[in-house]
Each structure stands twice: as structure tokens, then as C-alpha cells.
Amino acid sequence: MEMKNEWVKDPKIFNVNRLRATASIHRYASIKELKEKQSSFNYSLNGSWKFHYATGFNQLIPEFSNKDYSVDHWDEIKVPGHIQLQGYGKPMYVNQIYPWSGTQQIIPGELPDKNPIGSYVTYFDSSVIKDNVDTYITFHGVESAMALWVNGTFVGYSEDTFTPSSFNITDLIVNGENKIAVNVYRFSSGSWLEDQDFWRFSGIFRDVELQMVPHVHLKDIKILTHLNENYDHATVEVTPMIVKKEAKFKAVYTLKYKDEIIGQKESKDCCSPINFEFDDPHLWSAEKPNLYQLYVEIMDEKGLVECSQYNVGVREFKLIDGIMCINGKRIVFHGVNRHEFSAKTGRTVSYEDTKKDILNMKANNINALRTCHYPNQTFVYDLCDEYGLYVIDEVNLETHGTWSELFDKTHIIPDDKSEWLDIILDRANSMYERDKNHPSIIIWSLGNESYGGKNLYEMSKFMKQKDTSRLIHYEGLSHDRRYNETSDIESQMYTFAVDVEKYLKEHQDKPFILCEYAHSMGNSNGALFKYIDLEKKYSLYQGGFIWDYIDQALYHDGKLCYGGDFGERPSDYDFCGNGIVFADRTNTPKMQEVKYCYQYVDFRIDENDIHINNNYLFTNLNEYQLQMDMLCNGNVVQTKTMTVDCKPLSSVVVENPFKINDQDQEYTVTVYLKKNHEIYAQEQYIYEVKNKTHNIHTTKHVDIVEDYLNVGVVGKDFNAIFSKQKGLVSYRYHQQEYIRVPVRPNFFRAATNNDVENKYGYRYGKWLTASLYAKCEFVGISKGDCSCKIEYAYDLPNLQDEKVHLVYEVYGDGKIIVDMSYQPVVSEIEMPVFGLIFQLYKDMEEVNYYGFGPEENYIDRNKGALLGKYTYQVTDNLTPYLYPQECGNRTHVRELSVAGENTKLTVKGEDFEFTALHYTPYELENARHKDELPNVYQTVLCINEKQMGVAGDDTWGAKTHDEFLLDKEKHHLRFSFKGKL
């Protein structure tokens, strides 16, 4: 048999000579190898391969696979790795359209004329092969299709980018040097099924290895666990598939929990189930990821042939009265979607980075992971088993570009088209067989955004025949209800919380999840708490999965790049930047809100008591430490710690240990639930300050110097100049100038990603014009005993007869009280921001403030922020979103200072917001990348009455919720500032 190029576009041909999919089996030749996780049965082919890049079939070298064809003159390429990240072609980011959109019009069953092919060659010596074994070669991930030759003989062909392709090459191995040759096709029929929202690459991007299989070996294994109705008696059912070549053998199965042997059984049967029964099992859950270890030893007459180990999680996941339950308890997913992605290596992601991701999720109260939208590397599931995450494992299937509402639905796939059925069932089977023994996987997902139809229904039936221990998920039914029984779960995407509630009131036939919600593009995740509130209100609402975990950005020339930055077209540009962690795997400020909303413990604090509600399913709070801090004006004055006995799904009340008698200061009580120095839950109670004082304690007088252009105000150690045409233009304290350019009102913010897509600029453009071009009118000056007032009115363009009134009251000690107000004549659209911009000198870098923090926060994203004292550097306050935008805000601020080497400006007020950056909102608005921002030449301090929320239900039109917009009717901002040594 020879490779035929027409296979590449034929959806009916996706597997030629590929071995049957099985469970992941890591076999070892000895117990010592098993303990050290170093197998002599495996030989890695990772490393440097020879490489030739062809832009199409006509540039292929047909004889390259021949054993005597020399590739010494070829380039070298790293395996695993993407072709496009190693100098060949360009990486491309598109969301739902196909990569050939706009360049060639084709239909499913066809492929674009431009279809680059990478030819790979590597060698191994026969000395690495053990005696008396069969040899398989396994490619764990190749995008999008591959053809294989060994020593010039065609071996096979395979599609499906994200599951293993294994081939038996035993009979083709010769003594000495052996040649492996592979063609990798960028586009194949499988490409029509791989229209996921991600970067489009090709190449051998996961591990390649030789797997040696002894004459008697474990070919496959299926592990199931069963529990009685009281969950106090367990059965572990092990079904092996042992293959032997006329050899006597026995298999020894040992089940252990840590160092305790639960049971041991011998069998000489190849396929009969082995059962272990025992009482009082340690159950697996995301909270308590207890794992048993199953050891399988295969022996012949001479002794041990091979051994392997499997983690076993005893758990039950099923519907109880229509509700998804884990070990009998209602489950709620505090989940996230996660693409496998590295800014350096694309979808070639290391074990170390993956482990970092899993631990970070656990630290931030994330309990569930959806493998959007393809099976991940096996070690992802190993880590989820070990550390405890619920997993929705998803078939490598998305055909969004064939059915979007904007397009003709004639060519929807897979739909009811028979030619696509086998290929999608093969993908489902490959995922199931490889991953079936992982306890963390509790739901199989049939794919993503592939509409509906009979083929998906057939896939659902196929999976249910394979596995009754898990549920089936598919969201596409919300677009096509013809086969509604395809999914056990009602799953939707980006449905507004109010509409979820409406749906739940009308439909109670299935449990409900949002498999994607809270679109986290740029500065986002506003009003996340509204979805969390639904969990407590409706038992059928069982949580959701934030979109998504990590920004998909790529390093190029030392900079993070998004779609279009490589000159590729079409592109969906920065729509790949939706992470709650940045591309470098550091947390975004959004994670502060996610962690709070996802916490499992609710606190309600008042002056007498602390009410604690434990929402953990299996965890007593006595496993944590309760820390209580009393703060006065942001300073910790007392700390108490204790352990609380609060059983799962129960509540307790403990006495508030702090008694506040001083009503002149601001006190808070902050409660933390901690373990191993990590905070898992928190809440804060802010006491009312009943005796507020606003006395101005100064008897120092001011002198006024006025001419037809300016008003100068001079006092001890300071002077200020007010231009009659431009407003406050100078403030000098101890001979140091603070202000670079005139202070001006501001009503506009740089658009966030959510703003851009909800037509913010169109709706709020008049406020940008007002900010840039308001006409400053000098109203007058009045003098008091120890102060003087300078008053201005700002006439707003495009807003007839609208004026902002601004009054500066200057005191003899250098303090200036600012009073800014606005009363519209006609009710216009609300403004995004109401405040003043101070453009200070760039060395004013250190910010200290008393307000909500520590991370940036907004009125619709500050549930996870705490009132306290915080410090940061202005340079660090530019949140590194892929696309420069509004960032760095702090809410509910009482006091702040911005300091340079010889200058310090203090600002005080009752409840205001501020940002401190090195850029104006207009400079942020004009930049598409961080390096397009101007060189730092100033510090920009924006003092605002309020700023509108950032929104986040989606990033294609959803607006900030009404309650987080500014008042249309009136605005008032009052604060003071003063220089300080």
C-alpha cells in the first residue's frame, strides 16, 4: 500500500493502519523502574529532526522516505514543536472563521490550494530495541494529518490532532540505522472539524516515542468504581486485556492506599474482571482527591515481564433527582476553560507549566476544568486526579465556521451528513479509550460549537454505550433542538444571569451549566457575582466555566503578540487575549474577583457576631485557621486566630472578638480562612464613622496676586497660579513644581475590550470631545480669612448650555480643596467618568493609598477587594493587557499620595476613585500594543468621583449593567490636595 494524496481531503479516510486506541499504559520492566518512572520499554524520539518545508504537494520530494535518500542538506527542526514557530510560514489566529476565509471559497470535502506540508526525518539505531518485543511508534499530537514511512516502506496515515496515533513497526526494523519519515499536512479533512478559537499551527507538537511491548503484556485496562447507597462500601472493578504469544503467564493485581494493601489477587485469565471490595473507602473529590494505587504485574515462567501503576479514585458521579451529584452531594462547578498554551511554544506545553496552572487554579478556588476544545496531554488529567479538579473532557470537534448565523447553513458539518459520522466517532473513541480511567473526568463533552443533528446524537449514544459512569455534555443543542436527548445537561454560553434565571423558572428537565461565561477579554469580569448568586437560588443551576484561563499570546522579538502581528490574514487580532492569567502565567487583577466569587465559605459580619456558612461538600472548617484582623484607618491594631468546627454544608456563629468604642476613626474587621499561608476565603465589615470631622486647622493667610491673565496665590512654603483661560497651571511646594500642564476635567476613559465591542466610542464619543475641548471660563475670585476661592465654568462642546463648575479653595498652609459639580440641563447619555486629570512629573512614581485593593478594581468588580493601605509603583500599575486600555483603577478611596524624589502630593476625600499611570486616557486609547505608547514623560493622576464598571458578560456587545453606570442627572466630586516634604 502506498500513501495517496487524495486521502488528505477525504473525510471517510482518517485512519490507515493506525492501532486501536487503548488506555494510557506506562509499562516498566522492573519495580525499580516503576518507582523511578524511568522505563526501558520507551525510547523518546524527541529532539532535532531533519526538515523540509513544501508550500504544496507539487513541492514534495516523493523519494525522501527512501532509506538511501540523504537529508543531510535539510534544515533541522525541534520535535515537539510547531512548524510556524520555527521559521516556516506564519502562525495565524482566527476565532470562528476558517484560515482560508477571504482567500479561497471552498466547501467541506475540499481543501485550499495553499496547503503547506512539512517533511520530517529522524533516525534510531536498532540497539535501542529490547529483545523479544514488538515495537510501536506513537505520535501523541500531530496537526492536522500525518503519513508515516519506516525505512522507505509506507506504514500508515492518521488524522485527529489531539489524540495519539500509534503504528506497529516491528517488521520494518532492520539491524543498525533505521529511518523514520513523516509528512505533516497543514490542512486535511480533519481541519474542517478543528475550527476552534485558537492559533492555527501545524507540525509534530507533542511527544514522539518508540514503545516496546513484550511477548505477554497488558494491552488495555478499564477501571471502574462502585459505591453502595451509604457510600461506606466500595468495589473497584478492573477489566484487563492481556495479550500473549503462546506463553504461560499470570497477572498479579495489588490495590493499595498509601502504604496499606487493600487487596491482592492473581489471575491467569486475559480479560476477566478482577474485583476488590472493601469498607469505609477514602472517596475522591476535588476537595479530597484521595487516590488508591493499582499495581499490575505480568509474569511468565521466568519472572516479571512488565509492571504498571494506575491511580484509582473511588467516586460516584450521577444524577440524583435530576441534579448532578458527586458522592451524593450536589456539585457546583466553579470552573474555567483552559487552552493548552505557552507564549513561547504554542500548544507544546510542559509538565512544569501545566502543574503551575493546576496549582494556581486550586489556590484561587477553581474546582473544575474544561479541556477546550480537545483532549489534552495525558499528564493534565494525572495532575487533576492528584490535586483535585473536576474535568469536562472534550472531543476534538468544532465546526463553528460552517454554521455561524452569518452564513448559509447548507454546508453545516457534521449535522446529518453520513460521510462525517465515522470520523467524529473515531475522535470520540480515541478520547474515551485513552482517558477512561481518570477519576477527575466526570463528564464527556461531544465537542464545541458544531451545531446539532443526527451525527452528534449518534456520538452521544456511542459514548453512553461505552461508559455509564459519566454524563454527556453538548452545548450546541441550544442552537438546534432536534435531538435534545443528545446531552444529559442543559449547557449554554454567555447567557446573561437574568436570562439564566428566566430559563430556570421555565425549564426543570435538566441540570444547567454555562460551559462558557464571564468572557475575560482584557479588563473584564464585571458583575461576576450575579452568576454566583444563582447557585444559591436554583439547585438546577450548577455553575459554569469562565472563558478562559490564559491569554493566547506569542512571544516574537521579545514582545507578546496577538493575531495579525505576524502579518497573517485573515485574523481576529487580540480576541485571543481572554485569560484570567496573562500569557506569562502570572495572575491578572481579575483573579482577585474570581477567587472571592468562587470561595466556598460565606461570612456575614456585624458588630456582635461572625456568621459562617460552610459550602464545602466534604470538608470541615477545622482543617483551616480562622484569622480575624481589626484595622483602624487601614492599620492592623489587633489580630485573633482560632479554629472553628463547622461541618460540611453547615453553619456556625462565632462572637466578634472586637469591640469598637471610638466612633471618630474608621474601623474594619477582616476575616480570613487560611491554610498553609494561603487565603481561601475572606470577608470584611466596615464600621460606620459616626463623628466625621472636616475642620481646617490653619490660621495661615494667603496673598493674592491678580492680573488680567492669572491669579497667583501665595502662602507659607507654597504658591499656586491659576490661569484665567486654562485653570490651575502651577502648584509649587517648597520650591518644587508639581504640575506639568493645566489641570482639566475629564469625562472619558480609554476603551476596554468590552467597551470597543459594545460601541462605546460611538455612544460616548461626545464625552471624549468634552474632555479634550471643553472651554475654560474664569468666573471669579473671592477671599476669606484664611483662604480664597477661584471659580471656573467649563463649557462643554456638543452639549448645548451644559457647564461643569469647578472651584478651588486655597488655604494658607498649601491645602487646596477642589469642588467640581455638574447638573445637566438636558438628560444626556451618562458619562463614563467624572473627574480631574493631574499631569505630574514622571519621577512621581510611588503611590500609597487607603482604599480598596490590593489589585485594580471597579464598581462592578470589587467584591474581592478589601479596604486597607496599599502601595505600588506607577510603572507597575499599567496592567499588561494585550491591548492597552483603561486599567489600574481603585475604588472607595479615602486618601492617597504620589511621591517623587523631592515631591509628594497627598489627596484626601471621603469616597472617591483614582488611577495613577504614566499615560493619559487618550494615549492609551490610541495604542494597539504596549510598545506603541509614548516614552514615559509624566505621571497622570486621575481623581474621579466614579468610573463606570468594566462589564464582562461577553465581549461582542454586552454593556455595563445599569447599576454600575454613572448617574445621568448630577455629579459632585470633592477632595483636597496638598504638597508635602
Buried (B, 14 or more C-beta within 10 A) or exposed (E): EEBEEEBBBBBEBBBBBBBEBBBBBBBBBBEEBBEEEEBEBBBEBBEEBBBBBBEEBEEBBEEBBBBEBEBEEBEEBBBBBBBBBBEBBEBBBBBBBBBBBEEEEBEBBEBBEBBBBBBBBBBBEEEBBEEEBBBBBBBBBBBBBBBBBBBBBBBBBBBBBBBBBBBBBEEBBEEEEBBBBBBBBBBBBBBBBBBBBBBBBBBBBBBBBBBBBBBBBBBBBBBBBBBEEEBEBBBBBBBBBBBBEEEEBBBBBBBBBEEEEBBEEEBEEBEEEBBBEBEEBBBBBBBBBBBBBBBBBBBBEEEBBBBBBBBBBBBBBBEEEEBBBBBBBBBBBBBBBBBBBBBEBBBBBEEEBBBEBBEBBBBBBBBBBBBBBBBBBBBBBBBBBBBBBBBBBBBBBBBBBBBBEEBEEEBBBBBBBEBBBBBBBBBBBBBBBBBBBBBBBBBBBBBBBBBBBBBBBBBBBBBBEBBEBBBBBBBBBBBBEEBBEBBBBBBBBBBBBEEBBEBBEEEEEBBBBBBBBBBBBBBBBBBBBBBBEBBEEBBBBBBBBBBBBBBBBBBEEEEBBBBBBBEBBBBBBBBBBBBBBBBBBEBBBBBBBBBBBBBBBBBEBEEEEBBBBBBBBBBBBEEBBBBBBBBBBBEEEEEBEEEBEBBBBBEBEBEBEBEBEEEEBBBBBBBBBBEEEEBBBBBBBBBEBEEEEEEBEBEBBBEEEEEEEBBBBBBEBBBBBBBBEBBBBBBBBEEBEBBBEBBBBBBBBBBBBBBBBBEBEEBBEBBBBBBEEBEBBBBEBEBEEBBBBBBBBBBBEEBEEBBBBBBBBBBBBBBBBBBBBBEBEEEBEBBBBBBBBBBBBBBBBBBBBBBBBBBBBBBBBBBBBBBBBBEBEBEEBBBBBBBBBBBBBBBBBBBBBBBBEEBBBBBBBEEBBBBBBBBBBBBBBBBBBBEEBEEBEBBBBBBBBBBBBBBBBBBEEBBBBEEBBBBEEEBEBBBBBBBEE
